[in-house]
């Protein structure tokens, strides 16, 4: 199993609406299950950029900042088991 650390650049594939999409970005926090992910978001980040459930009952997660074309960031919290470090 690969060890994921804050600062790693990671990639994962998510699915919504029947379409799979690969995302990648920087790990900014490791979130234990049952912990509120929103407390790890940088101050001032709008809620509309938080693309995750705040609390997950089953899995440890990583908080990843993904750069948008506009230059701002979206924040995702995939399961730590789904992400792979990009070399």
N, CA, C and O atoms as a CHARMM CRD file, in Angstrom:
* protein
*
  348
    1    1 UNK  N      0.83700  -1.18900   0.00000 PROA 1      0.00000
    2    1 UNK  CA     0.00000   0.00000   0.00000 PROA 1      0.00000
    3    1 UNK  C      0.87900   1.24800   0.00000 PROA 1      0.00000
    4    1 UNK  O      1.85200   1.34300   0.74800 PROA 1      0.00000
    5    2 UNK  N      0.51900   2.18500  -0.84200 PROA 2      0.00000
    6    2 UNK  CA     1.27200   3.42000  -0.98600 PROA 2      0.00000
    7    2 UNK  C      0.95900   4.37000   0.17200 PROA 2      0.00000
    8    2 UNK  O     -0.20100   4.51800   0.55600 PROA 2      0.00000
    9    3 UNK  N      1.97500   5.00600   0.72000 PROA 3      0.00000
   10    3 UNK  CA     1.77100   5.97300   1.79700 PROA 3      0.00000
   11    3 UNK  C      1.55400   7.35000   1.17900 PROA 3      0.00000
   12    3 UNK  O      2.35500   7.81100   0.36600 PROA 3      0.00000
   13    4 UNK  N      0.46500   7.99700   1.57100 PROA 4      0.00000
   14    4 UNK  CA     0.12100   9.33100   1.08100 PROA 4      0.00000
   15    4 UNK  C      0.45500  10.34000   2.17100 PROA 4      0.00000
   16    4 UNK  O      0.12100  10.14200   3.33900 PROA 4      0.00000
   17    5 UNK  N      1.11700  11.42200   1.77500 PROA 5      0.00000
   18    5 UNK  CA     1.51300  12.45500   2.74000 PROA 5      0.00000
   19    5 UNK  C      1.02900  13.82800   2.27100 PROA 5      0.00000
   20    5 UNK  O      0.80500  14.05100   1.08100 PROA 5      0.00000
   21    6 UNK  N      0.87400  14.73100   3.22100 PROA 6      0.00000
   22    6 UNK  CA     0.57200  16.12700   2.88700 PROA 6      0.00000
   23    6 UNK  C      1.69000  16.64400   1.98300 PROA 6      0.00000
   24    6 UNK  O      2.87200  16.44400   2.26100 PROA 6      0.00000
   25    7 UNK  N      1.30000  17.30600   0.90600 PROA 7      0.00000
   26    7 UNK  CA     2.26100  17.82200  -0.06300 PROA 7      0.00000
   27    7 UNK  C      2.41200  16.95100  -1.29900 PROA 7      0.00000
   28    7 UNK  O      2.93900  17.41100  -2.31200 PROA 7      0.00000
   29    8 UNK  N      1.95600  15.69200  -1.23800 PROA 8      0.00000
   30    8 UNK  CA     2.01200  14.81400  -2.40600 PROA 8      0.00000
   31    8 UNK  C      1.06500  15.32100  -3.48100 PROA 8      0.00000
   32    8 UNK  O      0.01900  15.89600  -3.18000 PROA 8      0.00000
   33    9 UNK  N      1.43700  15.10600  -4.73600 PROA 9      0.00000
   34    9 UNK  CA     0.56400  15.39000  -5.87000 PROA 9      0.00000
   35    9 UNK  C     -0.07600  14.06700  -6.25400 PROA 9      0.00000
   36    9 UNK  O      0.62500  13.10600  -6.57200 PROA 9      0.00000
   37   10 UNK  N     -1.40800  14.00900  -6.22800 PROA 10     0.00000
   38   10 UNK  CA    -2.11000  12.74000  -6.41700 PROA 10     0.00000
   39   10 UNK  C     -3.11600  12.80400  -7.56000 PROA 10     0.00000
   40   10 UNK  O     -3.49900  13.87600  -8.02800 PROA 10     0.00000
   41   11 UNK  N     -3.53200  11.60100  -7.99500 PROA 11     0.00000
   42   11 UNK  CA    -4.52800  11.45800  -9.06100 PROA 11     0.00000
   43   11 UNK  C     -5.52100  10.38800  -8.64600 PROA 11     0.00000
   44   11 UNK  O     -5.15400   9.40900  -7.99600 PROA 11     0.00000
   45   12 UNK  N     -6.79400  10.57800  -9.02400 PROA 12     0.00000
   46   12 UNK  CA    -7.82500   9.56500  -8.79600 PROA 12     0.00000
   47   12 UNK  C     -8.92200   9.76400  -9.82700 PROA 12     0.00000
   48   12 UNK  O     -8.99900  10.80600 -10.47800 PROA 12     0.00000
   49   13 UNK  N     -9.76000   8.76200  -9.96700 PROA 13     0.00000
   50   13 UNK  CA   -10.88800   8.82600 -10.88700 PROA 13     0.00000
   51   13 UNK  C    -12.17300   8.80300 -10.07200 PROA 13     0.00000
   52   13 UNK  O    -12.35300   7.95600  -9.19700 PROA 13     0.00000
   53   14 UNK  N    -13.05800   9.74000 -10.37000 PROA 14     0.00000
   54   14 UNK  CA   -14.35800   9.78500  -9.70000 PROA 14     0.00000
   55   14 UNK  C    -15.44700   9.62800 -10.75200 PROA 14     0.00000
   56   14 UNK  O    -15.20500   9.77600 -11.95000 PROA 14     0.00000
   57   15 UNK  N    -16.64000   9.32900 -10.27900 PROA 15     0.00000
   58   15 UNK  CA   -17.74400   9.12600 -11.19900 PROA 15     0.00000
   59   15 UNK  C    -18.96200   9.90500 -10.71700 PROA 15     0.00000
   60   15 UNK  O    -19.28600   9.90700  -9.53000 PROA 15     0.00000
   61   16 UNK  N    -19.62500  10.56400 -11.65400 PROA 16     0.00000
   62   16 UNK  CA   -20.86800  11.28400 -11.35200 PROA 16     0.00000
   63   16 UNK  C    -21.69800  11.34200 -12.62400 PROA 16     0.00000
   64   16 UNK  O    -21.17200  11.60100 -13.70600 PROA 16     0.00000
   65   17 UNK  N    -22.97000  11.10500 -12.49300 PROA 17     0.00000
   66   17 UNK  CA   -23.86300  11.18000 -13.64700 PROA 17     0.00000
   67   17 UNK  C    -23.52300  10.19500 -14.74200 PROA 17     0.00000
   68   17 UNK  O    -23.82300  10.44200 -15.91000 PROA 17     0.00000
   69   18 UNK  N    -22.90400   9.08100 -14.38800 PROA 18     0.00000
   70   18 UNK  CA   -22.56200   8.06100 -15.36900 PROA 18     0.00000
   71   18 UNK  C    -21.26000   8.30600 -16.11000 PROA 18     0.00000
   72   18 UNK  O    -20.90200   7.53200 -16.99800 PROA 18     0.00000
   73   19 UNK  N    -20.54800   9.36200 -15.76500 PROA 19     0.00000
   74   19 UNK  CA   -19.27700   9.68400 -16.41900 PROA 19     0.00000
   75   19 UNK  C    -18.13200   9.60200 -15.42500 PROA 19     0.00000
   76   19 UNK  O    -18.25100  10.06200 -14.28900 PROA 19     0.00000
   77   20 UNK  N    -17.03000   9.01800 -15.85100 PROA 20     0.00000
   78   20 UNK  CA   -15.83400   8.95500 -15.02000 PROA 20     0.00000
   79   20 UNK  C    -14.91600  10.11600 -15.39800 PROA 20     0.00000
   80   20 UNK  O    -14.75900  10.44300 -16.57400 PROA 20     0.00000
   81   21 UNK  N    -14.31700  10.72700 -14.38700 PROA 21     0.00000
   82   21 UNK  CA   -13.41200  11.85200 -14.63200 PROA 21     0.00000
   83   21 UNK  C    -12.19100  11.69900 -13.73800 PROA 21     0.00000
   84   21 UNK  O    -12.31100  11.41900 -12.54500 PROA 21     0.00000
   85   22 UNK  N    -11.02600  11.88500 -14.32300 PROA 22     0.00000
   86   22 UNK  CA    -9.78500  11.82900 -13.56300 PROA 22     0.00000
   87   22 UNK  C     -9.46700  13.21900 -13.04100 PROA 22     0.00000
   88   22 UNK  O     -9.51000  14.20500 -13.77600 PROA 22     0.00000
   89   23 UNK  N     -9.14800  13.27500 -11.76200 PROA 23     0.00000
   90   23 UNK  CA    -8.78200  14.53800 -11.12100 PROA 23     0.00000
   91   23 UNK  C     -7.39800  14.39000 -10.52100 PROA 23     0.00000
   92   23 UNK  O     -6.96300  13.28500 -10.19500 PROA 23     0.00000
   93   24 UNK  N     -6.71400  15.51200 -10.37800 PROA 24     0.00000
   94   24 UNK  CA    -5.41000  15.49300  -9.70800 PROA 24     0.00000
   95   24 UNK  C     -5.15500  16.82000  -9.03300 PROA 24     0.00000
   96   24 UNK  O     -5.64400  17.86600  -9.45800 PROA 24     0.00000
   97   25 UNK  N     -4.36700  16.74700  -7.95800 PROA 25     0.00000
   98   25 UNK  CA    -4.06200  17.95000  -7.20900 PROA 25     0.00000
   99   25 UNK  C     -3.16600  17.64800  -6.02700 PROA 25     0.00000
  100   25 UNK  O     -2.64400  16.54100  -5.89600 PROA 25     0.00000
  101   26 UNK  N     -2.99100  18.64200  -5.16500 PROA 26     0.00000
  102   26 UNK  CA    -2.09100  18.54800  -4.01600 PROA 26     0.00000
  103   26 UNK  C     -2.84300  18.14600  -2.75900 PROA 26     0.00000
  104   26 UNK  O     -3.90900  18.68700  -2.46400 PROA 26     0.00000
  105   27 UNK  N     -2.28400  17.19500  -2.01900 PROA 27     0.00000
  106   27 UNK  CA    -2.84800  16.79600  -0.73200 PROA 27     0.00000
  107   27 UNK  C     -2.54800  17.89500   0.27700 PROA 27     0.00000
  108   27 UNK  O     -1.39300  18.26800   0.47800 PROA 27     0.00000
  109   28 UNK  N     -3.60800  18.41400   0.91600 PROA 28     0.00000
  110   28 UNK  CA    -3.39900  19.45900   1.92200 PROA 28     0.00000
  111   28 UNK  C     -3.70600  18.97800   3.33500 PROA 28     0.00000
  112   28 UNK  O     -3.39500  19.66200   4.31000 PROA 28     0.00000
  113   29 UNK  N     -4.33100  17.77300   3.44700 PROA 29     0.00000
  114   29 UNK  CA    -4.59800  17.22100   4.78200 PROA 29     0.00000
  115   29 UNK  C     -4.95400  15.74300   4.66000 PROA 29     0.00000
  116   29 UNK  O     -5.46300  15.29300   3.63300 PROA 29     0.00000
  117   30 UNK  N     -4.68000  15.00900   5.71700 PROA 30     0.00000
  118   30 UNK  CA    -5.14700  13.64000   5.87700 PROA 30     0.00000
  119   30 UNK  C     -6.29600  13.71500   6.88000 PROA 30     0.00000
  120   30 UNK  O     -6.13700  14.26800   7.96800 PROA 30     0.00000
  121   31 UNK  N     -7.44600  13.16400   6.51700 PROA 31     0.00000
  122   31 UNK  CA    -8.64700  13.30100   7.34800 PROA 31     0.00000
  123   31 UNK  C     -9.06200  11.92500   7.87400 PROA 31     0.00000
  124   31 UNK  O     -9.47200  11.06900   7.09100 PROA 31     0.00000
  125   32 UNK  N     -8.96300  11.70300   9.17300 PROA 32     0.00000
  126   32 UNK  CA    -9.41500  10.42900   9.73600 PROA 32     0.00000
  127   32 UNK  C    -10.93400  10.28700   9.60600 PROA 32     0.00000
  128   32 UNK  O    -11.66000  11.28100   9.61700 PROA 32     0.00000
  129   33 UNK  N    -11.40500   9.04900   9.48200 PROA 33     0.00000
  130   33 UNK  CA   -12.85700   8.85000   9.42400 PROA 33     0.00000
  131   33 UNK  C    -13.48700   9.45800  10.66900 PROA 33     0.00000
  132   33 UNK  O    -12.87000   9.50000  11.73400 PROA 33     0.00000
  133   34 UNK  N    -14.70200   9.91900  10.52500 PROA 34     0.00000
  134   34 UNK  CA   -15.49400  10.58800  11.55500 PROA 34     0.00000
  135   34 UNK  C    -15.04700  12.02500  11.83400 PROA 34     0.00000
  136   34 UNK  O    -15.66700  12.70500  12.65100 PROA 34     0.00000
  137   35 UNK  N    -13.99000  12.50000  11.17900 PROA 35     0.00000
  138   35 UNK  CA   -13.53400  13.88100  11.38300 PROA 35     0.00000
  139   35 UNK  C    -14.19500  14.79400  10.35600 PROA 35     0.00000
  140   35 UNK  O    -14.48800  14.36100   9.24200 PROA 35     0.00000
  141   36 UNK  N    -14.43000  16.04500  10.71700 PROA 36     0.00000
  142   36 UNK  CA   -15.04800  17.02900   9.84500 PROA 36     0.00000
  143   36 UNK  C    -14.00300  17.61300   8.90000 PROA 36     0.00000
  144   36 UNK  O    -13.10500  18.33900   9.32800 PROA 36     0.00000
  145   37 UNK  N    -14.12400  17.29400   7.61700 PROA 37     0.00000
  146   37 UNK  CA   -13.13900  17.73100   6.62400 PROA 37     0.00000
  147   37 UNK  C    -13.12400  19.24000   6.42400 PROA 37     0.00000
  148   37 UNK  O    -12.10400  19.79500   6.01700 PROA 37     0.00000
  149   38 UNK  N    -14.24000  19.91400   6.70200 PROA 38     0.00000
  150   38 UNK  CA   -14.29800  21.34900   6.42500 PROA 38     0.00000
  151   38 UNK  C    -13.32400  22.15500   7.28000 PROA 38     0.00000
  152   38 UNK  O    -12.94800  23.26400   6.90000 PROA 38     0.00000
  153   39 UNK  N    -12.91400  21.62300   8.41500 PROA 39     0.00000
  154   39 UNK  CA   -11.98700  22.38600   9.26600 PROA 39     0.00000
  155   39 UNK  C    -10.56600  22.44400   8.69300 PROA 39     0.00000
  156   39 UNK  O     -9.72700  23.18700   9.20200 PROA 39     0.00000
  157   40 UNK  N    -10.29200  21.67400   7.64800 PROA 40     0.00000
  158   40 UNK  CA    -8.96800  21.67000   7.02500 PROA 40     0.00000
  159   40 UNK  C     -8.89000  22.58100   5.79300 PROA 40     0.00000
  160   40 UNK  O     -7.82000  22.74500   5.20600 PROA 40     0.00000
  161   41 UNK  N    -10.01000  23.16300   5.41100 PROA 41     0.00000
  162   41 UNK  CA   -10.05300  24.04100   4.23800 PROA 41     0.00000
  163   41 UNK  C     -9.36200  25.36400   4.56800 PROA 41     0.00000
  164   41 UNK  O     -9.52800  25.88900   5.67000 PROA 41     0.00000
  165   42 UNK  N     -8.58500  25.90900   3.62000 PROA 42     0.00000
  166   42 UNK  CA    -7.94500  27.20200   3.87800 PROA 42     0.00000
  167   42 UNK  C     -8.97500  28.28600   4.20200 PROA 42     0.00000
  168   42 UNK  O    -10.06500  28.29300   3.63000 PROA 42     0.00000
  169   43 UNK  N     -8.64000  29.20100   5.11500 PROA 43     0.00000
  170   43 UNK  CA    -9.56500  30.29000   5.47200 PROA 43     0.00000
  171   43 UNK  C     -9.95900  31.10000   4.23800 PROA 43     0.00000
  172   43 UNK  O     -9.13000  31.37600   3.37100 PROA 43     0.00000
  173   44 UNK  N    -11.22600  31.47100   4.17700 PROA 44     0.00000
  174   44 UNK  CA   -11.70600  32.29500   3.08000 PROA 44     0.00000
  175   44 UNK  C    -12.17300  31.53700   1.85300 PROA 44     0.00000
  176   44 UNK  O    -12.71400  32.14400   0.92900 PROA 44     0.00000
  177   45 UNK  N    -11.97800  30.23000   1.81900 PROA 45     0.00000
  178   45 UNK  CA   -12.43100  29.44300   0.66800 PROA 45     0.00000
  179   45 UNK  C    -13.95500  29.36100   0.69600 PROA 45     0.00000
  180   45 UNK  O    -14.53200  29.00900   1.72500 PROA 45     0.00000
  181   46 UNK  N    -14.61600  29.68000  -0.41900 PROA 46     0.00000
  182   46 UNK  CA   -16.07900  29.63500  -0.42700 PROA 46     0.00000
  183   46 UNK  C    -16.60900  28.19800  -0.34700 PROA 46     0.00000
  184   46 UNK  O    -15.99000  27.26400  -0.85800 PROA 46     0.00000
  185   47 UNK  N    -17.75700  28.04200   0.29600 PROA 47     0.00000
  186   47 UNK  CA   -18.35900  26.70800   0.45600 PROA 47     0.00000
  187   47 UNK  C    -18.65300  26.03500  -0.87800 PROA 47     0.00000
  188   47 UNK  O    -18.63000  24.80700  -0.96800 PROA 47     0.00000
  189   48 UNK  N    -18.92500  26.81400  -1.90000 PROA 48     0.00000
  190   48 UNK  CA   -19.24700  26.22700  -3.20700 PROA 48     0.00000
  191   48 UNK  C    -18.05300  25.50400  -3.82000 PROA 48     0.00000
  192   48 UNK  O    -18.22200  24.76300  -4.78900 PROA 48     0.00000
  193   49 UNK  N    -16.87100  25.69700  -3.29100 PROA 49     0.00000
  194   49 UNK  CA   -15.66500  25.01400  -3.78300 PROA 49     0.00000
  195   49 UNK  C    -15.38900  23.70900  -3.03700 PROA 49     0.00000
  196   49 UNK  O    -14.46900  22.97300  -3.39400 PROA 49     0.00000
  197   50 UNK  N    -16.17300  23.42300  -2.01400 PROA 50     0.00000
  198   50 UNK  CA   -16.00000  22.20300  -1.21800 PROA 50     0.00000
  199   50 UNK  C    -16.83600  21.09600  -1.83700 PROA 50     0.00000
  200   50 UNK  O    -18.06000  21.09300  -1.70400 PROA 50     0.00000
  201   51 UNK  N    -16.19200  20.16300  -2.50800 PROA 51     0.00000
  202   51 UNK  CA   -16.86600  19.12000  -3.27800 PROA 51     0.00000
  203   51 UNK  C    -16.79100  17.77800  -2.55100 PROA 51     0.00000
  204   51 UNK  O    -16.29600  16.79600  -3.10300 PROA 51     0.00000
  205   52 UNK  N    -17.28400  17.74100  -1.31300 PROA 52     0.00000
  206   52 UNK  CA   -17.19000  16.52200  -0.51300 PROA 52     0.00000
  207   52 UNK  C    -18.20400  16.55500   0.62200 PROA 52     0.00000
  208   52 UNK  O    -18.75000  17.60500   0.96000 PROA 52     0.00000
  209   53 UNK  N    -18.44600  15.37100   1.20700 PROA 53     0.00000
  210   53 UNK  CA   -19.22600  15.28100   2.43600 PROA 53     0.00000
  211   53 UNK  C    -18.31000  15.69700   3.57300 PROA 53     0.00000
  212   53 UNK  O    -17.13400  15.33500   3.59500 PROA 53     0.00000
  213   54 UNK  N    -18.84600  16.45500   4.51000 PROA 54     0.00000
  214   54 UNK  CA   -18.00000  16.93000   5.60500 PROA 54     0.00000
  215   54 UNK  C    -17.50400  15.79100   6.48300 PROA 54     0.00000
  216   54 UNK  O    -16.33600  15.77600   6.87400 PROA 54     0.00000
  217   55 UNK  N    -18.37900  14.83200   6.79900 PROA 55     0.00000
  218   55 UNK  CA   -17.99400  13.71700   7.67100 PROA 55     0.00000
  219   55 UNK  C    -18.23600  12.40500   6.94200 PROA 55     0.00000
  220   55 UNK  O    -19.29000  12.19900   6.34100 PROA 55     0.00000
  221   56 UNK  N    -17.24400  11.51600   7.00300 PROA 56     0.00000
  222   56 UNK  CA   -17.36700  10.19000   6.41200 PROA 56     0.00000
  223   56 UNK  C    -17.24400   9.17200   7.52600 PROA 56     0.00000
  224   56 UNK  O    -16.30000   9.22200   8.31400 PROA 56     0.00000
  225   57 UNK  N    -18.18300   8.25600   7.59600 PROA 57     0.00000
  226   57 UNK  CA   -18.23700   7.29000   8.69400 PROA 57     0.00000
  227   57 UNK  C    -17.33600   6.07700   8.46900 PROA 57     0.00000
  228   57 UNK  O    -17.02800   5.36200   9.42300 PROA 57     0.00000
  229   58 UNK  N    -16.90500   5.82900   7.22400 PROA 58     0.00000
  230   58 UNK  CA   -16.27600   4.54300   6.91900 PROA 58     0.00000
  231   58 UNK  C    -14.78900   4.59600   6.57800 PROA 58     0.00000
  232   58 UNK  O    -14.07200   3.63300   6.84700 PROA 58     0.00000
  233   59 UNK  N    -14.30700   5.68500   5.99700 PROA 59     0.00000
  234   59 UNK  CA   -12.95300   5.68400   5.43200 PROA 59     0.00000
  235   59 UNK  C    -12.13500   6.88900   5.87400 PROA 59     0.00000
  236   59 UNK  O    -12.67100   7.97400   6.09600 PROA 59     0.00000
  237   60 UNK  N    -10.83400   6.68100   5.99800 PROA 60     0.00000
  238   60 UNK  CA    -9.91200   7.80900   6.08500 PROA 60     0.00000
  239   60 UNK  C     -9.86400   8.43900   4.69200 PROA 60     0.00000
  240   60 UNK  O     -9.98400   7.74400   3.68300 PROA 60     0.00000
  241   61 UNK  N     -9.68800   9.75700   4.65100 PROA 61     0.00000
  242   61 UNK  CA    -9.67900  10.46500   3.37100 PROA 61     0.00000
  243   61 UNK  C     -8.48400  11.40100   3.29100 PROA 61     0.00000
  244   61 UNK  O     -7.79900  11.65100   4.28300 PROA 61     0.00000
  245   62 UNK  N     -8.25200  11.90800   2.09500 PROA 62     0.00000
  246   62 UNK  CA    -7.26900  12.96500   1.89700 PROA 62     0.00000
  247   62 UNK  C     -8.00700  14.18000   1.35900 PROA 62     0.00000
  248   62 UNK  O     -8.91800  14.04800   0.54200 PROA 62     0.00000
  249   63 UNK  N     -7.61700  15.35000   1.81000 PROA 63     0.00000
  250   63 UNK  CA    -8.18000  16.57900   1.27500 PROA 63     0.00000
  251   63 UNK  C     -7.23900  17.06900   0.18300 PROA 63     0.00000
  252   63 UNK  O     -6.05000  17.28500   0.42000 PROA 63     0.00000
  253   64 UNK  N     -7.78900  17.24200  -1.01800 PROA 64     0.00000
  254   64 UNK  CA    -6.97800  17.57500  -2.19000 PROA 64     0.00000
  255   64 UNK  C     -7.47100  18.89100  -2.78300 PROA 64     0.00000
  256   64 UNK  O     -8.66900  19.08200  -2.99200 PROA 64     0.00000
  257   65 UNK  N     -6.53400  19.78900  -3.05000 PROA 65     0.00000
  258   65 UNK  CA    -6.88000  21.03600  -3.75200 PROA 65     0.00000
  259   65 UNK  C     -6.61700  20.81500  -5.24000 PROA 65     0.00000
  260   65 UNK  O     -5.51800  20.43300  -5.64100 PROA 65     0.00000
  261   66 UNK  N     -7.64100  21.06000  -6.04400 PROA 66     0.00000
  262   66 UNK  CA    -7.57100  20.86600  -7.49100 PROA 66     0.00000
  263   66 UNK  C     -7.73900  22.22800  -8.15700 PROA 66     0.00000
  264   66 UNK  O     -8.75200  22.90400  -7.97700 PROA 66     0.00000
  265   67 UNK  N     -6.73200  22.61400  -8.92300 PROA 67     0.00000
  266   67 UNK  CA    -6.74900  23.93000  -9.57800 PROA 67     0.00000
  267   67 UNK  C     -7.76600  23.94200 -10.71900 PROA 67     0.00000
  268   67 UNK  O     -7.79400  23.03500 -11.55100 PROA 67     0.00000
  269   68 UNK  N     -8.59600  24.97700 -10.74500 PROA 68     0.00000
  270   68 UNK  CA    -9.57600  25.17900 -11.81700 PROA 68     0.00000
  271   68 UNK  C     -8.93500  25.97500 -12.96100 PROA 68     0.00000
  272   68 UNK  O     -7.89100  26.60100 -12.77900 PROA 68     0.00000
  273   69 UNK  N     -9.55500  25.94800 -14.11500 PROA 69     0.00000
  274   69 UNK  CA    -9.04100  26.72800 -15.25000 PROA 69     0.00000
  275   69 UNK  C     -8.99100  28.21400 -14.93000 PROA 69     0.00000
  276   69 UNK  O     -8.15500  28.94300 -15.46500 PROA 69     0.00000
  277   70 UNK  N     -9.88800  28.66200 -14.05600 PROA 70     0.00000
  278   70 UNK  CA    -9.93700  30.08800 -13.68600 PROA 70     0.00000
  279   70 UNK  C     -8.78900  30.49600 -12.76500 PROA 70     0.00000
  280   70 UNK  O     -8.54200  31.68400 -12.56000 PROA 70     0.00000
  281   71 UNK  N     -8.08000  29.49000 -12.20500 PROA 71     0.00000
  282   71 UNK  CA    -6.98300  29.78100 -11.29000 PROA 71     0.00000
  283   71 UNK  C     -7.34800  29.58500  -9.82900 PROA 71     0.00000
  284   71 UNK  O     -6.46100  29.51100  -8.97800 PROA 71     0.00000
  285   72 UNK  N     -8.63700  29.50000  -9.52200 PROA 72     0.00000
  286   72 UNK  CA    -9.05400  29.21600  -8.14400 PROA 72     0.00000
  287   72 UNK  C     -8.99800  27.70100  -7.91800 PROA 72     0.00000
  288   72 UNK  O     -8.57800  26.95400  -8.80200 PROA 72     0.00000
  289   73 UNK  N     -9.41600  27.25700  -6.74800 PROA 73     0.00000
  290   73 UNK  CA    -9.30900  25.83800  -6.40200 PROA 73     0.00000
  291   73 UNK  C    -10.64300  25.26100  -5.97500 PROA 73     0.00000
  292   73 UNK  O    -11.46100  25.94400  -5.35800 PROA 73     0.00000
  293   74 UNK  N    -10.85700  23.99300  -6.30900 PROA 74     0.00000
  294   74 UNK  CA   -11.92000  23.18200  -5.73800 PROA 74     0.00000
  295   74 UNK  C    -11.25000  22.23000  -4.75700 PROA 74     0.00000
  296   74 UNK  O    -10.07800  21.88800  -4.90900 PROA 74     0.00000
  297   75 UNK  N    -12.00400  21.80800  -3.75400 PROA 75     0.00000
  298   75 UNK  CA   -11.47000  20.91700  -2.72000 PROA 75     0.00000
  299   75 UNK  C    -12.27700  19.62700  -2.69100 PROA 75     0.00000
  300   75 UNK  O    -13.50100  19.65200  -2.56800 PROA 75     0.00000
  301   76 UNK  N    -11.58500  18.50600  -2.80400 PROA 76     0.00000
  302   76 UNK  CA   -12.19300  17.18300  -2.81500 PROA 76     0.00000
  303   76 UNK  C    -11.61500  16.36700  -1.66800 PROA 76     0.00000
  304   76 UNK  O    -10.51000  16.62900  -1.19300 PROA 76     0.00000
  305   77 UNK  N    -12.38400  15.37000  -1.23100 PROA 77     0.00000
  306   77 UNK  CA   -11.91700  14.49400  -0.15200 PROA 77     0.00000
  307   77 UNK  C    -12.16800  13.02800  -0.51600 PROA 77     0.00000
  308   77 UNK  O    -13.04300  12.38100   0.05900 PROA 77     0.00000
  309   78 UNK  N    -11.39500  12.51100  -1.47500 PROA 78     0.00000
  310   78 UNK  CA   -11.56200  11.10200  -1.83200 PROA 78     0.00000
  311   78 UNK  C    -10.99900  10.18600  -0.74800 PROA 78     0.00000
  312   78 UNK  O    -10.17100  10.59200   0.06800 PROA 78     0.00000
  313   79 UNK  N    -11.46700   8.95100  -0.76400 PROA 79     0.00000
  314   79 UNK  CA   -10.91700   7.94600   0.14500 PROA 79     0.00000
  315   79 UNK  C     -9.41800   7.82300  -0.09500 PROA 79     0.00000
  316   79 UNK  O     -8.95900   7.87000  -1.23600 PROA 79     0.00000
  317   80 UNK  N     -8.67400   7.66800   0.96000 PROA 80     0.00000
  318   80 UNK  CA    -7.22200   7.54800   0.84000 PROA 80     0.00000
  319   80 UNK  C     -6.83000   6.33700   0.00000 PROA 80     0.00000
  320   80 UNK  O     -5.73900   6.30200  -0.56800 PROA 80     0.00000
  321   81 UNK  N     -7.72000   5.34100  -0.07900 PROA 81     0.00000
  322   81 UNK  CA    -7.43400   4.13300  -0.86200 PROA 81     0.00000
  323   81 UNK  C     -7.58000   4.34300  -2.36400 PROA 81     0.00000
  324   81 UNK  O     -7.12000   3.51200  -3.14700 PROA 81     0.00000
  325   82 UNK  N     -8.21100   5.43700  -2.78000 PROA 82     0.00000
  326   82 UNK  CA    -8.45900   5.67300  -4.20000 PROA 82     0.00000
  327   82 UNK  C     -7.38100   6.50100  -4.88300 PROA 82     0.00000
  328   82 UNK  O     -7.27300   6.47100  -6.10900 PROA 82     0.00000
  329   83 UNK  N     -6.58900   7.23200  -4.12500 PROA 83     0.00000
  330   83 UNK  CA    -5.61300   8.13900  -4.74500 PROA 83     0.00000
  331   83 UNK  C     -4.26100   7.45600  -4.93100 PROA 83     0.00000
  332   83 UNK  O     -3.86500   6.58100  -4.16100 PROA 83     0.00000
  333   84 UNK  N     -3.57600   7.88900  -5.97600 PROA 84     0.00000
  334   84 UNK  CA    -2.22800   7.40700  -6.27700 PROA 84     0.00000
  335   84 UNK  C     -1.31100   8.61200  -6.42000 PROA 84     0.00000
  336   84 UNK  O     -1.68600   9.61700  -7.02600 PROA 84     0.00000
  337   85 UNK  N     -0.12100   8.51200  -5.86800 PROA 85     0.00000
  338   85 UNK  CA     0.85700   9.59000  -5.99700 PROA 85     0.00000
  339   85 UNK  C      1.35400   9.62500  -7.43900 PROA 85     0.00000
  340   85 UNK  O      1.69600   8.59400  -8.01800 PROA 85     0.00000
  341   86 UNK  N      1.38800  10.83600  -8.01100 PROA 86     0.00000
  342   86 UNK  CA     1.89500  11.04200  -9.36600 PROA 86     0.00000
  343   86 UNK  C      3.37900  11.39000  -9.25000 PROA 86     0.00000
  344   86 UNK  O      3.76100  12.28500  -8.49500 PROA 86     0.00000
  345   87 UNK  N      4.19100  10.68400  -9.99200 PROA 87     0.00000
  346   87 UNK  CA     5.65200  10.93700  -9.95200 PROA 87     0.00000
  347   87 UNK  C      6.03400  12.15600 -10.74200 PROA 87     0.00000
  348   87 UNK  O      7.21300  12.50400 -10.80900 PROA 87     0.00000
